[in-house]
Structure formats: structure tokens, C-alpha cells
Amino acid sequence: MRPVAVAGAVPKPLQGVWKSRGYGWVVRFDAGGPALYHLAGDDCWRDPRPGSDPDGVLKLWRPVGADVETAGEPDGTVYRFDRLKGLPAVCAQARPWTPRRRLAVVADTFAAYYPLSPERGLDWNARRRDAFAALGPAPDDAALWRALAVLLRGIDDAHVALDGVVDGSPRTRRFGEAAAVLRAKAGPGGEVAWARAWRGDVLSAPLGVREAAGGRILWGRKGEVGYLAVTAMGGFDPKAGDDDTALLDATLDEAMVAFAGARAVIVDVSDNRGGYDVVARRIAARFADQRREVGSKVAVGGDGAAQPLFVAPSDRARYLGPVWLLTSQVTVSAGETFALSMRALPNVRQAGETTRGALSDQLQKPLPDGWRFALPAEVHRDPGGAVVEGRGIAPQVPMPVFPVGDPGGHARALTRLLDLIEAR
């Protein structure tokens, strides 16, 4: 792919108006750069966020016949666009953002792009009717917030989010936290105490663990066993951008050298809340022996063409011996795409609990005046074609990690892995 901006200007073949396959985007490329619009049913609006490419998906491009494809990075998600004759007239109309309009665009977006709606038993037409009935004849923002709760009732998806403003106060709702996290929030000390206990398990295990990369990586080696925990796929250096990898690379270099000759390495993502897929693949590359297809994804409402996903060996230090990957119900988003990448490697076995089942990129749909909603818009499959979106990645060696009423589950899982390694 080639850069969208060359010497500060968009190449002439890319200039014009384009509609995405899936995702609900219209992009107008002028000589100076892109302008992003969102489509939902018969509605269209300009993205209100600052910057011309707020989601970072329009950095690279290439022609594909009469169409174009874009991406945010060379090995990132590829987005297909069809050329339009011009900007749809509705995109240029100035209309008030009434509660009815907001509810309609949320309902129409979920109906068009939410993954696996029939398989999940989600009838968006019925939900739309119920939500508008709940909105009432003279709705205000408080009524809209209640109506959106009706529209999204029962949704259990970590990539569904809703933010609004009611009577001048911001409101936020998330729709898919793991049961273990919800229990932690309700327990003594809340989620902070729970995370501290998880970290304490790691640091007290007989693995010689140290903290690195802003505390988001914990690693060590004791005797024949190496250990690497990653708690997020990004944010390793507080002084750099969230997706900066310089400190990550340096930490992994040190760890991989230390792991040389180990009988096995435990890679622990049981408390990984996601981040960037490109970072997830960068870490998986440290355990890859050759380029391998690790799965695929397809945009909902697109043309049905799946994008294969790959992991390739890193050109830096690697460990190619036996790996035990520890996952849990808390492992989510880019933590799961990491698990999918690792599972495709012949030297890796997954243990623990099934992951959360939210692998799709989160599609952001901002509205004016502080309102925003988000949803997944892709279906991920494993290399064998089995759907993992909404279902999670099941371990080959099941074991409890965060069982109900058992705060020592994670520590026992680590002990059991050490026993399995010793037995082999």
C-alpha cells in the first residue's frame, strides 16, 4: 500500500467520494485530505471528532480495479470502498439531533452491522419498535437514555458502549464485562484490589518475576521455566503513544534471551483487557517459527469476502520451545486476537478458561453534543473456519482461573501449569 498523503496532498486517483463495504462510512477525499461521514439507514452525518482520520484507518491505500482499499498500518485491517458519483445529499443536510433521530441512527446501525444477530436471537426490528414505544410522544434526553436501554437490553458484548449527556451530566454504560470483573467491582476494595491480588499471585510465584514496560509486562525465569504476563496490548511507555512499541521490543528482547534453553514458557494473558491488534501480533511473532495464517475476519454488511490474518516470525530474539498460554474469561479484544495468533503456532497449548468472545475491532459512532455509541462490526473465525466472535476461544486444557468464591484460582492455575511442565 502507498501513503494517502504524498507531500501533503492526496493523489488524484484517490480524490472523490467513497462508500465502505460494511462499517457505515462515506469518505470524501479532497486534495488536502479525507472527511469522514457516517451512514445509518436513510441518515448521514459528518464525524464530529477533531482530525480528518479519527480512527486511523485512512493512512494507506491501494487501487483494486475501480475500487480502493485503505488501512491504518501495513499489516492491519483492510477496508474496501466503492466510488460514489458525489456526496449523498443527506450527508450535507443540517437537521436537529432530536431524541428520535439519535435513537433511529443507533437502531439502524446495530441492525446493519452488529455481528451474528440471528445466531444471537436479536430481532432489531422488534427492538426498534419497543425502543420507540418507550421513547414516548414528547421525549427528552432522559427518555432517550431509557429507550436506548430497551434497544440494547440483554446485550452481553465487551465492544458495545454507550455515552450520553442527560440534564448536563455525562452518562456511560458498558455492556459486556466478564463475570469475574463484575464480582471484583462489587467486592471489598473493588477492581483495584482484585488486580493487585492478581499481580501479587504472579510476583509471589516461584518464577523470579519482575515488572517492566510501565507495569504492563511481568516476566522472569526460574530454573527450567520462563514466564511472561501481558496485561494490555499497548500503553507500555507513559511518555510515548499508546501504540508505541520501543519499550515493548526492548523488554521482549531481554525476556527472549533469558528464555533460551528453557523447558517451557508460560505466557499469561488471563488479565489482558485488549488494546492494539498490531501489538498483539508483534508479541506473538516472538514465538512464531514461520509465517502462518491464524484466522480470518469479515465485515458485517460488506461483500462477504474474508480477510485472512497472519503472524510472521519476528526478526528479533524469539523463543520457539514449548509454550503454555493461560487465558480466562477476562481475556478480551486484542488479548483474544493474541490468543488466536498463538493457538495457530504448533509449539503453543492453551490452558485456562474460554476467552470473552469480543475480537472484532470496536466501531466508533460519535454523535454531536457528547453522545457516542460503539459496537463490533466484524466476525472472526479460527484457521479451521469456526466462529469465535461472540463465543470466545476455548482452551485445549480447561482449568479454572477466576472461579466464583475462590480468590486463589489464578495462583492455583499457575501451580498446575508448573506441575504439567514438570510432568513432561
C-alpha positions as CSV (number, residue, x, y, z in Angstrom):
1,M,0.0,0.0,0.0
2,R,1.0,3.6,-0.5
3,P,0.5,6.7,1.8
4,V,-2.8,8.5,1.4
5,A,-0.9,11.8,1.7
6,V,2.1,12.4,-0.5
7,A,3.9,15.7,0.1
8,G,0.9,16.8,2.0
9,A,-1.6,16.1,-0.9
10,V,-4.0,13.3,-1.7
11,P,-3.2,11.6,-5.1
12,K,-5.7,12.5,-7.8
13,P,-6.9,8.8,-8.3
14,L,-8.0,8.7,-4.7
15,Q,-9.8,12.1,-4.7
16,G,-13.6,11.8,-4.7
17,V,-16.3,10.2,-2.6
18,W,-16.1,6.6,-1.5
19,K,-18.5,4.3,0.4
20,S,-17.2,1.5,2.6
21,R,-18.3,-2.1,2.4
22,G,-19.5,-2.6,5.9
23,Y,-18.8,-0.2,8.8
24,G,-21.2,2.5,7.5
25,W,-18.7,5.1,6.3
26,V,-18.6,7.6,3.5
27,V,-15.2,9.3,2.9
28,R,-14.7,12.4,0.8
29,F,-11.0,12.8,-0.3
30,D,-10.1,16.3,-1.3
31,A,-6.6,17.3,-2.3
32,G,-6.0,18.2,1.4
33,G,-7.2,15.0,3.0
34,P,-10.2,13.0,3.9
35,A,-13.5,13.9,5.5
36,L,-15.4,11.2,7.3
37,Y,-19.2,10.7,7.3
38,H,-21.4,8.0,8.9
39,L,-24.4,6.3,7.3
40,A,-27.2,4.8,9.2
41,G,-30.4,3.8,7.4
42,D,-31.5,6.9,5.5
43,D,-29.4,9.2,7.7
44,C,-25.9,10.6,7.3
45,W,-23.7,12.9,9.4
46,R,-20.2,14.3,9.5
47,D,-18.0,12.8,12.1
48,P,-17.7,15.5,14.9
49,R,-14.3,14.4,16.2
50,P,-11.2,16.5,15.6
51,G,-8.8,15.3,12.9
52,S,-9.5,14.1,9.4
53,D,-8.9,10.4,10.3
54,P,-10.0,9.9,13.9
55,D,-10.0,6.1,13.8
56,G,-6.6,5.9,12.0
57,V,-7.9,3.7,9.1
58,L,-7.1,6.1,6.2
59,K,-3.3,6.2,6.3
60,L,-2.6,3.8,3.4
61,W,-4.4,3.0,0.2
62,R,-4.2,1.0,-3.0
63,P,-6.4,0.7,-6.1
64,V,-8.3,-2.5,-6.6
65,G,-9.9,-2.2,-10.1
66,A,-12.4,0.6,-9.9
67,D,-12.4,0.4,-6.1
68,V,-9.9,1.3,-3.4
69,E,-8.7,-0.3,-0.2
70,T,-7.4,1.5,2.9
71,A,-5.6,0.5,6.1
72,G,-4.1,2.1,9.2
73,E,-0.9,0.1,9.1
74,P,0.7,-2.3,6.6
75,D,-0.5,-5.5,8.4
76,G,-3.7,-4.0,9.7
77,T,-7.4,-4.4,8.8
78,V,-8.1,-3.7,5.2
79,Y,-11.2,-1.6,4.3
80,R,-12.8,-1.8,0.8
81,F,-14.5,1.3,-0.7
82,D,-16.7,1.8,-3.8
83,R,-16.7,5.1,-5.6
84,L,-19.8,7.3,-5.5
85,K,-20.7,10.0,-8.0
86,G,-20.7,12.5,-5.2
87,L,-21.5,13.1,-1.6
88,P,-25.0,11.8,-0.8
89,A,-27.4,14.8,-0.4
90,V,-28.5,13.7,3.0
91,C,-24.9,14.0,4.3
92,A,-24.9,17.7,3.6
93,Q,-28.3,18.4,5.3
94,A,-28.4,20.3,8.6
95,R,-31.1,18.7,10.8
96,P,-31.6,18.9,14.6
97,W,-30.4,16.0,16.6
98,T,-33.6,15.2,18.3
99,P,-34.0,12.1,20.6
100,R,-35.9,10.4,17.8
101,R,-33.1,11.0,15.3
102,R,-30.5,9.7,17.8
103,L,-32.5,6.6,18.6
104,A,-33.0,5.9,14.9
105,V,-29.4,6.1,13.9
106,V,-28.4,3.8,16.8
107,A,-31.1,1.2,15.9
108,D,-30.3,1.3,12.2
109,T,-26.6,1.0,12.8
110,F,-27.0,-2.1,15.0
111,A,-29.4,-3.6,12.6
112,A,-27.0,-3.2,9.7
113,Y,-23.6,-4.1,11.3
114,Y,-23.9,-5.9,14.6
115,P,-22.3,-9.4,14.1
116,L,-24.3,-12.7,14.3
117,S,-27.6,-11.1,15.2
118,P,-29.7,-14.1,14.0
119,E,-27.4,-16.5,15.8
120,R,-27.7,-14.4,19.0
121,G,-31.5,-14.2,18.7
122,L,-31.5,-10.4,18.2
123,D,-34.5,-9.1,16.3
124,W,-33.6,-5.5,15.6
125,N,-36.9,-4.6,14.0
126,A,-38.8,-5.7,17.2
127,R,-36.2,-4.0,19.4
128,R,-36.6,-0.8,17.4
129,R,-40.4,-0.8,17.8
130,D,-40.1,-1.4,21.6
131,A,-37.5,1.4,21.9
132,F,-39.6,3.9,20.1
133,A,-42.6,2.9,22.2
134,A,-40.5,3.5,25.3
135,L,-39.3,6.9,24.0
136,G,-42.8,8.3,24.2
137,P,-44.6,11.2,22.4
138,A,-42.5,14.1,23.7
139,P,-39.1,12.7,24.6
140,D,-36.2,14.4,26.2
141,D,-32.6,13.1,26.7
142,A,-33.6,11.2,29.8
143,A,-36.3,9.4,27.8
144,L,-33.7,8.7,25.1
145,W,-31.3,7.1,27.6
146,R,-34.1,4.8,28.8
147,A,-35.2,4.0,25.3
148,L,-31.6,3.0,24.3
149,A,-31.6,0.7,27.3
150,V,-34.6,-1.0,25.8
151,L,-33.0,-1.2,22.4
152,L,-29.8,-2.8,23.8
153,R,-31.4,-4.9,26.6
154,G,-29.7,-8.2,27.3
155,I,-26.6,-7.4,25.1
156,D,-23.5,-9.0,26.6
157,D,-20.7,-7.7,24.4
158,A,-17.5,-6.0,25.6
159,H,-17.4,-3.9,22.5
160,V,-20.8,-2.4,22.9
161,A,-20.7,1.0,24.6
162,L,-23.0,4.0,25.0
163,D,-22.2,7.5,26.2
164,G,-24.6,10.3,26.5
165,V,-25.5,13.6,28.3
166,V,-28.7,13.9,30.4
167,D,-29.5,17.1,32.1
168,G,-26.0,18.3,31.6
169,S,-24.4,15.2,33.2
170,P,-22.4,12.6,31.3
171,R,-23.7,9.0,31.4
172,T,-21.8,5.9,30.4
173,R,-22.8,2.3,30.0
174,R,-20.7,-0.7,29.0
175,F,-22.5,-4.0,28.1
176,G,-20.1,-6.9,28.4
177,E,-17.8,-7.1,31.4
178,A,-16.7,-10.5,32.5
179,A,-18.5,-12.0,35.5
180,A,-15.2,-12.1,37.4
181,V,-14.7,-8.4,36.8
182,L,-18.3,-7.6,37.9
183,R,-17.7,-9.7,41.1
184,A,-14.5,-7.8,41.7
185,K,-16.1,-4.4,41.4
186,A,-18.7,-5.5,44.0
187,G,-16.2,-6.9,46.4
188,P,-14.0,-5.3,49.1
189,G,-11.6,-2.8,47.5
190,G,-13.3,-3.2,44.1
191,E,-11.4,-3.9,40.9
192,V,-8.2,-2.3,42.1
193,A,-7.9,-4.7,45.0
194,W,-8.7,-7.6,42.6
195,A,-6.0,-6.5,40.1
196,R,-3.5,-6.1,43.0
197,A,-4.2,-9.6,44.1
198,W,-3.7,-11.0,40.6
199,R,-0.3,-9.2,40.4
200,G,0.6,-10.5,43.9
201,D,-0.1,-14.0,42.6
202,V,2.4,-13.5,39.8
203,L,5.1,-11.8,41.9
204,S,4.9,-14.5,44.6
205,A,5.0,-17.4,42.3
206,P,8.3,-19.3,42.1
207,L,9.2,-17.8,38.7
208,G,11.6,-14.9,39.5
209,V,9.2,-12.4,38.1
210,R,9.9,-8.7,37.7
211,E,7.8,-5.8,36.3
212,A,8.6,-3.9,33.2
213,A,7.1,-1.7,30.5
214,G,5.1,0.5,32.7
215,G,4.0,-2.5,34.8
216,R,2.1,-3.9,31.8
217,I,4.6,-6.8,31.3
218,L,5.7,-9.1,34.1
219,W,8.4,-11.6,33.2
220,G,11.0,-13.9,34.7
221,R,12.7,-17.2,34.7
222,K,13.3,-19.6,37.5
223,G,15.2,-22.8,36.7
224,E,13.7,-24.5,33.6
225,V,10.6,-22.4,33.3
226,G,10.1,-18.9,31.8
227,Y,7.1,-16.7,32.5
228,L,5.7,-13.7,30.6
229,A,2.5,-11.9,31.5
230,V,1.0,-9.1,29.3
231,T,-1.9,-7.1,30.8
232,A,-2.6,-4.9,27.9
233,M,-1.8,-4.7,24.2
234,G,-0.4,-1.1,24.3
235,G,0.4,1.7,26.7
236,F,3.8,0.3,27.6
237,D,5.6,3.7,27.8
238,P,3.7,6.5,29.6
239,K,5.9,9.0,27.8
240,A,5.1,7.7,24.3
241,G,1.9,7.0,22.4
242,D,-0.4,4.1,23.4
243,D,0.7,2.1,20.4
244,D,4.4,2.8,20.7
245,T,6.4,-0.4,20.8
246,A,10.0,0.7,21.5
247,L,9.8,-0.2,25.2
248,L,7.9,-3.4,24.4
249,D,10.5,-4.5,22.0
250,A,13.4,-3.9,24.4
251,T,11.6,-5.8,27.2
252,L,10.8,-8.7,24.9
253,D,14.4,-8.8,23.7
254,E,15.6,-9.2,27.3
255,A,13.0,-11.8,28.1
256,M,13.5,-13.9,25.0
257,V,17.3,-14.1,25.6
258,A,16.6,-15.1,29.2
259,F,14.2,-17.8,28.0
260,A,16.8,-19.5,25.8
261,G,17.0,-23.2,26.6
262,A,14.0,-23.2,28.9
263,R,12.0,-26.4,29.1
264,A,8.8,-24.3,28.6
265,V,7.5,-20.7,28.9
266,I,4.1,-19.7,30.4
267,V,2.5,-16.8,28.6
268,D,-0.2,-15.4,30.8
269,V,-2.9,-13.1,29.4
270,S,-5.6,-14.1,31.9
271,D,-5.9,-10.4,32.9
272,N,-5.5,-8.8,29.5
273,R,-8.0,-6.1,28.6
274,G,-7.0,-5.6,25.0
275,G,-5.5,-2.8,23.0
276,Y,-4.0,-2.9,19.5
277,D,-4.1,-6.0,17.3
278,V,-0.8,-4.9,15.7
279,V,0.8,-5.1,19.1
280,A,-0.8,-8.5,19.8
281,R,0.7,-9.8,16.6
282,R,4.1,-8.2,17.4
283,I,4.2,-10.2,20.6
284,A,3.0,-13.4,19.1
285,A,5.8,-13.1,16.4
286,R,8.3,-13.7,19.2
287,F,7.1,-17.3,19.4
288,A,6.5,-18.0,15.7
289,D,8.6,-20.4,13.6
290,Q,7.2,-19.3,10.2
291,R,4.5,-17.2,8.7
292,R,1.2,-18.8,9.4
293,E,-2.5,-18.0,8.8
294,V,-4.1,-17.6,12.3
295,G,-7.7,-16.9,11.3
296,S,-9.8,-14.5,9.4
297,K,-12.4,-11.8,9.7
298,V,-15.2,-10.4,7.6
299,A,-17.0,-7.1,7.8
300,V,-20.8,-7.4,8.6
301,G,-22.8,-5.9,5.8
302,G,-19.8,-6.0,3.4
303,D,-19.3,-8.2,0.4
304,G,-18.7,-11.3,2.4
305,A,-15.0,-11.5,1.5
306,A,-12.9,-12.7,4.4
307,Q,-9.6,-11.1,5.2
308,P,-7.0,-13.7,6.3
309,L,-5.0,-12.9,9.3
310,F,-1.3,-13.9,9.6
311,V,1.5,-13.9,12.1
312,A,5.1,-13.9,10.9
313,P,8.3,-14.6,12.8
314,S,9.9,-11.6,14.4
315,D,13.4,-10.6,13.2
316,R,14.4,-10.0,16.8
317,A,15.0,-12.6,19.6
318,R,12.5,-15.4,19.7
319,Y,11.6,-18.4,21.8
320,L,10.4,-21.5,19.8
321,G,10.2,-24.1,22.6
322,P,7.0,-25.3,24.3
323,V,4.6,-22.5,25.4
324,W,1.6,-22.7,27.7
325,L,-0.8,-19.9,27.0
326,L,-3.0,-19.1,30.0
327,T,-6.4,-17.4,29.2
328,S,-9.5,-16.6,31.1
329,Q,-13.0,-15.1,30.8
330,V,-11.3,-11.7,31.3
331,T,-9.1,-12.1,28.3
332,V,-10.7,-9.8,25.7
333,S,-10.4,-7.9,22.4
334,A,-6.7,-7.7,21.3
335,G,-5.9,-10.1,24.1
336,E,-8.1,-12.6,22.2
337,T,-6.6,-11.9,18.8
338,F,-3.3,-12.6,20.5
339,A,-4.7,-15.9,21.8
340,L,-5.9,-16.7,18.2
341,S,-2.4,-16.0,16.9
342,M,-0.7,-18.1,19.5
343,R,-3.1,-21.0,19.1
344,A,-2.1,-21.3,15.4
345,L,1.5,-22.0,16.5
346,P,2.5,-25.7,16.8
347,N,4.6,-25.1,20.0
348,V,1.7,-23.5,21.9
349,R,-1.1,-25.1,24.0
350,Q,-3.8,-23.0,25.6
351,A,-4.9,-23.6,29.1
352,G,-7.4,-21.9,31.4
353,E,-10.8,-20.6,30.6
354,T,-12.6,-19.6,27.4
355,T,-11.9,-16.0,26.4
356,R,-14.5,-13.3,26.3
357,G,-15.6,-13.5,22.7
358,A,-15.1,-9.9,21.6
359,L,-12.4,-10.0,18.9
360,S,-13.9,-7.5,16.4
361,D,-12.5,-4.0,16.2
362,Q,-14.7,-1.6,18.0
363,L,-16.6,0.6,15.5
364,Q,-16.9,4.1,16.9
365,K,-20.1,6.1,16.0
366,P,-19.8,9.6,17.6
367,L,-22.8,12.0,17.6
368,P,-22.8,15.7,18.4
369,D,-23.0,17.2,21.9
370,G,-21.2,14.4,23.7
371,W,-23.2,11.4,22.6
372,R,-21.4,8.3,21.3
373,F,-22.1,4.7,20.7
374,A,-19.8,1.8,19.7
375,L,-20.3,-1.8,18.5
376,P,-18.4,-4.6,16.9
377,A,-18.8,-4.9,13.2
378,E,-16.8,-8.0,12.2
379,V,-16.9,-11.8,12.5
380,H,-13.7,-13.5,13.5
381,R,-13.0,-17.2,12.7
382,D,-10.2,-19.5,13.7
383,P,-8.0,-21.1,11.0
384,G,-10.4,-24.0,10.7
385,G,-13.3,-21.6,9.9
386,A,-15.0,-21.9,13.3
387,V,-16.6,-18.7,14.5
388,V,-15.0,-17.3,17.7
389,E,-16.7,-13.9,17.7
390,G,-19.3,-13.9,20.4
391,R,-18.1,-17.4,21.6
392,G,-14.5,-17.0,22.6
393,I,-11.5,-19.2,22.2
394,A,-11.8,-22.4,24.2
395,P,-8.7,-23.8,25.9
396,Q,-7.2,-27.2,25.0
397,V,-6.6,-27.8,28.7
398,P,-9.5,-26.4,30.7
399,M,-8.8,-25.2,34.2
400,P,-10.5,-22.6,36.4
401,V,-8.7,-19.3,36.7
402,F,-11.3,-17.0,38.3
403,P,-13.9,-19.3,39.8
404,V,-16.8,-18.0,41.9
405,G,-15.9,-17.6,45.5
406,D,-12.3,-18.7,45.1
407,P,-9.8,-15.8,45.1
408,G,-6.9,-18.2,44.8
409,G,-7.9,-19.6,41.4
410,H,-5.3,-17.8,39.4
411,A,-2.5,-18.8,41.8
412,R,-3.6,-22.5,41.6
413,A,-3.7,-22.3,37.8
414,L,-0.1,-21.2,37.7
415,T,0.8,-24.0,40.1
416,R,-1.0,-26.5,37.9
417,L,0.9,-25.3,34.8
418,L,4.2,-25.7,36.6
419,D,3.2,-29.2,37.5
420,L,2.2,-30.0,33.9
421,I,5.6,-28.7,32.7
422,E,7.4,-30.8,35.4
423,A,5.5,-33.9,34.4
424,R,6.6,-33.5,30.7
